Amino acid sequence: MRSARRTALDILLKVEKQNAYAAPLLARAVPKFDPRDRRLLVELVYGVLRWRRALDHIIEKISRFPLSRMDATVLNLLRLGAYQVLFLSRIPTHAVVYGAVETAKTLRGKRAGGFVNAVLRRIAERGHDALDILPKSDTAESLAVRTSHPTWLVKRWIAQFGFEETAALCSANNQPPPATLRVNPLKTTRDELLEASRRAPFFEDAVLEPSPIARHGLNVIPLSVIFVTGWIDRGWVSIQDEASQLIGEIVSPLRGERILDACAGIGMKATQLLEISANGIRLLCADNVPWKLKEIAKAAKRLGTSLPLRVAAAMDTPPLANRPIFDKVLLDAPCSNTGVIRRHPERKWRLTEGDIETMARTQKRLLASVAPLVKRDGVLVYSTCSLEREEGEAVIENFLKNNSDFARDDCGRFLAEAAKSYVRDGMFRAFPHHGGMDGFFCARLIRRH
């Protein structure tokens, strides 16, 4: 079986060369390893993806060789080695260097092995002092390099939030995200799971705490212990960030309501709505990706929420088109995902400023297309996991300007007291560096006539 380091290299190459995503690749690879190597594999992949720009800066300065001319395999071996030397302490430096050199020789020949050996040894000789190579000035470019973000994105955030807030946000993006579970009230309660964790020997090193933000949230560190207990397989919990859970609370499904989840994805929020309502709503899930609809059905069955769920391939086909038949519509719109960069760090290396503009146009179009489906006095909830105003507040302002029959409601009315501080002008907005939640935006609109 391949080592965790070699598997990490394979995954990083697929992410870089094939535009693959790390999460599904890790999900397939992780079960093949013992718990210790699982943690190492995840740490290496996400660590390199988070710190890639800073690592590249150090590698280029020390090697005095342009990154653009480096072989992708050699470069990713250097990134892995540099990350282990600079950010991890439990692996002996000599073992890191030796492993990288031998892999380079095997995959790219003796000359490549010599190059990797020379560069990593120079980094190892400096140790943590190699981080001093990173620029320290208070400019957007320097901040982008030392916090490992694209310069254009850092400039955009500085313009929106200021330098200090942007520095804190970038720092938060480079931290492993907290693990939050959504407890399924159809099968158990938070108190029951807390009591079970106290009796279970696998929880000796874990901390479980009820979320003060999400009513059914349970914060867990470390997350890996949950897989030992089988809670997920039994349908007792789902993995879902606190901010994401709050979107379902803002929808506030009531028994008997007919609800549309217009961009359902794999059904995380859809199944939450069914749990909250005790299977008491008629829910239609729509998405334009067929395999995601299959995932919704599987998740619903696991959680005991399979009925009265119905799925559809698209939201704008008969009999839905322009018919006000829903009490509530949730549009969790596709977006730039800048609020969840810490969970998907490869995203920041692929995103462009033009993508944000394109997403905003798509969001406006989608919002306009679902609005006619909302009944009089019905509710339209719009959300994204983006930090960008163009994808949040600006979309709502544009919609209300062109749809006088809708008015903004107060999201805070449906949230726990501890969550109300994240509501401004009736709209919910969360940031990773404030409260530790994922970055989310949400607005709740009511159709008046």
N, C-alpha and C positions, 0 to 999 in steps of 0.2 A: 504493500500500500504506500502511496506517496505521502511524504511528510506534510505537515501543516504549512511549512514555508514554501514547498514546491507547489502545493495546491493554491496558496495565496498568490504566487506568481502567475499561475494559469488563469486565475480569476481576474487579476489586474490586467493581464494582456487581453482578455476577452472584453473587459470593460472599455479599454482604450482603443482596441483595433476593430471591434465588432459592435460598438455602442450598446453592449449588453449592460444590464443593471446588476449590481452586486448582490442585492438581497435575494433574488431567486437562485442565483448561482450558489450563494452560501447555504441557502435552505436545502439544496440538494447535496452539498458537500459535507455539511456539519455532522449529520448522523453517522458518517463513516468513521468518526474519530472519538476517542475517549474524552471525558469532560475537560481535562486540562488542555488537550490539543484543540478542542473546539473553541475554547476561549482565546487561545493564541491565534487561531486562524481568523476569527472575527476581528480581533484586535489589529492584526497585521493588515488585513484588507481595508477596513475602515480608517485605520490610522494613516496609511499611505494616501488614501483618497482625500482625507481631510487636509493633510499637511503637504500635499503634492507640490504646490508652488514653492513653499519654503524649502522643502527638501531639494527641489530642482535648483534653486538659487545657490544653496550650499554646495551641491554636487558640481555645478558648473564653475563656481569660483575655485574650488579645490582642485578639480581635474584640469581646469584651463582648457576644456574641450567643449565646443558648442553642443548643446543638447539636440539641436536639429540634425546633427550628424551622427548621433548615437543610435545604435541598434535598439529597438524597443525592448527586447528581452534583457539586454545589458542594462539599459536605463532603469527598468523596473527592478532588477536585482539590486542595483545601487540604491534605489528608493527604499526597498525593503531593508537592506542592510543599514542604511543611514537612519531609518526610523527606529530600528531596534537599538542601535547604539545611542541615539540621542533621546529617545522617549521611553524606552523600557530598561529596567534595571535587573530583572531576574534572569536574563540570558547572558552568559559570559561573552565578552566581546570577541575573544578568540574563536569561539564556536560560531558566532554570527559571520565573521569574516571567512572562516574556513568553509562553511556551508555555502555561502554565496559564490566563492571562488570555484569550488568543485562543480556547482551547478552551471556556472558560466563555461567552464571547460567542457562539460558534457554537452551543452546545448549550442555553444558558439565557438568552441575551440580553445587552444592553449593561450593564444594571444589575448582573447577576451578575458580569460581567467586572470592573466597578469594585470590587465587594466583594472578589473574589479578589485583585485588584491591591493593595488597601489592606492586607489582612491579611498577605499574603506579603511585602510590602515592610516591614511592621513587624517581621516575623520575621527577614527578611534584614538589617535594620539592627542587630538584636541579635546576629545570627550565632549561634555556639555558646553565647553567654551566655543565649540563650532557654531553654536547658535548666535554667537556675537557677530558672525558674518552677516546676519540679517540686518537690513537697514533700520535705523532707529529714529529718523526724523519724523516730524508730525505732518507728513504729506499723505495724500491719498495713495500714491504709488508705494510709499514705504509701508504704510499700514496694510495695504493689500498683500505685499510680499510677506511680511512677518506674520500675518494672520492667515495667509494662504487663501486668498480670495481673488477673483478677477478684478482688475483695476476699475473697469467701467461700472461694476456693481457697487464697489466701495464708494466711488464718486457719487453715484446715484443716492446711496444711503446717507452720505454726509450732507448732501443737499436737502434731504428730507428730514433727517433726525439730528444732524450735528455730528461733530467729530467724536466726542466722548461716547455718545450713545452708539455710534457705529462701531467703535472699538469694542465696546461691551458686547454688542450683537455678534460681531465676528468671533470674539472669544467664546461666546456661548455656542456658536455653530461648530466649534472644534472640540466640544465636549461630548462624550457618549450621552445620548438622550436618556432621560429617566424612563423606567418601565412602569406603565400604568395598565391595570386590568379593568375591564368593565364587567362587573359582576352581573350575572343573569338572574334577575329576580323571579323568573319562572321556575328556577331550579334550586336556588339557594339565596343566602344573604351575605352581606359583608361580615356580620358578626359571626356567622357560622364558619366562614372561611378563616377568619382570624383565630377562632378557637381551634380549628383543625390544624392551623399552622403551628400553634403552640405545642400540639401533641406530636407533630411529625418530626422525626429526627433530621430529615433533610433540610429543615428550616433553621438549623442551629446558627448558620452564618448569614441568615437573611433577615431583613427588616421589612415588615409589612405594616402599613399605616393607611387608615381610611383617608381618602382625598377630601380636603376641606372645600374643594372647588366643584367636583363632580359628584352627584348624589350616589351613584353606583360605582364610583372609582375606588380602586385599591392600589396604592403605590407599593411597588415591590423592588427590592434590591438584594441580591442580583436576580435577574429575570430567569436564569437557567433553572432555578429550583422548581419553577412551575411545571416544566416539562417532566420532571421526575414524578410529580404527583398525579399527572394525568388530568388536571382540572380542565384544560382546554378540550381534550378529547371527550370528556364527559359533558361538555356544553355548559359548565359552570361559569366560565369566564371567556372573554375575548380580549385580545391585546388592542388597546385603543387609548391614545393620548387624552389627557384631561380636556384640552381645548376642543378636540374633535367630539368628545362626549357631550360637551355643552351645546353643540349644534342641535343634537337630538332633543335636548331639554328645551331649547328655544322653540323648536317646532311644537313641542307640547301636544302630542297626539292624544285625542280623547276617544273613548269607546264609541263605535258606530260611525266614525268619520271615514270618508273616502280620501285617501292620500296618494299623491304621485311623487315618487323619488325619480326625478327626471334624468339624472346622470348617476345612476346607482353604483357604477363600478363593480366591486366585488361584494357589495351589500353590507358594509360595516355599519353605516347609519340606518339602512333599511331594517336590519335585524334589531338594532337598538330601538327603533320606533315600535316594532312588534313587541319587544320585551317590556317597554315602558307601558304600553297599552294593554298588556296581558293578552296579546293576540286578539284585541278587540277592534282593530281597524281593518278596513279593506284597502290593502296596499298594492299598488301597481309599481313595479320597478322597470325602468326603461334604460337601455344603454345601447350604443351602436357597436359594441364589441361582444360577439356571441359567447366567447369562452367565459367572459365575466358573469354573464347571466347564469351559466352552469355553476359557477362558484357561489353565487347567491343561493341557489337551491341547496347546495351541499351545506353551506353555513346555516341556513334556516333549519335544515333537518337536524344538524348537530345541536342546535340551541333549543330545539323544541318549538320553533316558530314557523313551521312550514306552511301553516294555514292561518289566515286566508291570503297568503301571498300569491301574487301573479306577476309574471315577467313578460316583457315585450321588447322586441328588437329595436324599436325607435319610438320616440315620443310624438313625432309629427305625422304619423300615419293614421288613417281612419281606424277606429271611430273617435280618436282623440282630437283631431285637428279643429281648433277654434270652438270647442264645445266647453262651456263652463260647468264641468261636472265634478270638480274636486273641491273638498272643503279646505284642503291644504296642499300646497306644492312645495317640495324641497328641491332647489337647484344648487347642488354642491358642484359648482362649475369647474371644468378643466382650467388649470392656471399654470403660472410659472413655477409654483412650488417653492418659492423663496423662503417660505415659513418653515419648511421641513428639510432644509439643507443638511442639518446635523444627522438626519436619518438617511438621506440620499446624497452624500457629498459629491458623487460624480455629476450630479445635476448642475453644480455651479460651473463645471468646466465645459458644459455643453450649451448652456443658456446664453442667449444674446439679448441685447437691448431691444432688437427688433422683435424678438419672441414675445416680449411683454406687450408691445403694441398690438401684435397679432392676437394674443390671448384676450386683450381688452375688447377688441372688435368681436371676437367669438362670444365672449360673455354677454355683451350687449345684445347680440343677435339671439342667443339662447334665452335670455331673460324676456325679451320681447315675444318670443315664440311660445313660452309657457304661460305668460300672463293671461291670455284669453281662456285658459283652462280653469282658472280660479273662479269659484262662485262668488256672488255678492256676499259681503261680510266674511269672505274666506281669507286665507292667509297664504302669502308667498314668502318663503324664506330663501335668501340668497347667501351662499357662503363660498369661501375659497381658502386655501392654505397658502396664500400669498401675502407678503408684507407691503406690496406696492399699492399706492393710493389709486393708480390707474385701474387696478383690478378690483378695488373695493369701493371706497367712498365715491369715486368718480363715476363708477358704473351705476350706483344707486342714484346719484344726482342726475345723471343723464336719463335714467328710466323715469324718475318722478317728473322730470321736466316734460316728458313726452307722454305720460300716462297720469292724467289728473284724477282718474278714478281710484288711484292707489295712494295711501298715506303711510308714513313710517310709524311703526309701533315701537315700544320700548322693550328691548331684549332683556333688560334687567328684571322685568316683572316675573320672569320664568326661571331665574337663576338663584342659587344659594347666596346667602349674604356675602360670603368670602369672594364670590365671583363678580359681584356687582361693580367692584372697582375697575373692572376691565371694560366697562360700558361707558361710551362717550356719545352724547347726542343720540342716545337710544340704540347705538350700534356697538356690537361686541368686537374688540380688537385685542389680540394677545401677541406677545413677542417672546422668543426664547430666553432673552436676558432679563425678563421681568416675570418672575413666578415660575420659571422653568418649563412652561408649557410650549407646545409647538406654536408657530406663528399662524394665526387664523383671523379671518374677518367674517362677520355675519351681520346681516340686516333682516329685520322682520317687517313685512309690509302687509297692510290690510286693504282689501278691495272694498271701497265704500259704496259703489253703485255700478 
